[in-house]
Amino acid sequence: MIMWNFDEPVKREGTNCIKYDLREETFGIKDVIPMWVADMDFITPDFIIKALQNRLKHEIFGYSFRPGEYFKSIIDWLETRHNWRVDKEWICFCPGIVPALNFCTLAFTRPGDSIIVQPPVYFPFFSAVESHGRKLIYNRLIESEGRWIMDYDSLIAGIDGKTKMIFISNPHNPIGRVWSPDELNKLAEICLKNNILILSDEIHCDLVLPGFRHTPYASLSGKIAENTITCIAPSKTFNLAGLSTSSVIISNPVLRKSFNRIVENLHVGNGNIFGTIASIAAYSYGHKWLDALLDYIDHNIDFVEGYCRKMIPE
């Protein structure tokens, strides 16, 4: 049985690492636990490092394209882990999910249009709207019986004649909710009725803990898929954020054409050689490693909860 050592500490200082090397600049002191940056401190999986090392044996790093293997690895991964079958032509390249939020704002809305976000949520959701002269509509999540839920009444009340899109965090960052099919369907019903496009940020979909299951928004129905843009990436799952490789999955050909036009006009569609290689390796060989990782993280959470109950119950 293959085993990975998630206990091995890695010294990241001195590597131009935002998480550690910018602590003093950000907080004024170095003695802080840098939970402000969402990358892990586990060593990158060996099968990804080996794939990158193998590519480095060829000493030329010129212009390149993404081979069929790149798309096949994503298709197989989504079907195996999330029971979602996507077609190759649906997969659009993007250098990251945050750029994708901005590209979608440019592609599908105009200055003065409104976009819905659901605070508390990942902060680039807000800037992706406001930086381009769009109006933010806040559909705040509410706490009920110890868990966070969507406020559908507030959502409906906030829709105006210029509301064109909603940004969904699925699973939700930072509250940690895995939205149920019923919750997602109820939201989709409102969006379809009001011609509101759904952008589903699913970058954390592979980090769902044991006992829970992620639902790809576009897998709910063909009608919902035609109105949904899905953003995924191997960056959070396999700690590859520095390789700037993500995918935007759009089954609707009209929407897909509009998105790709923005990417092409900005000349950011080439990506980079090593991001492509790492993505293929991650999605082709990462199942057992990810299962081991999730088990380890699940036990870490148990440890933290137990410590807090015992040592700092207040």
SULJOVEN-V921628 format. One record per helix or strand. SS is the DSSP state (alpha for helix, beta for strand). FROM is the first residue (numbers start at 0). TO is the last residue. Records with the same first field share a line. If there is no record, write none. Layout:
SS->FROM-TO  FROM-TO
This chain:
alpha->17-20  22-26  45-55  67-81  87-89  96-107  123-129  151-157  180-192  204-206  216-218  221-224  234-237  240-242  252-264  272-284  286-310
beta->90-93  113-116  134-137  141-143  146-148  162-168  196-200  227-232  245-248
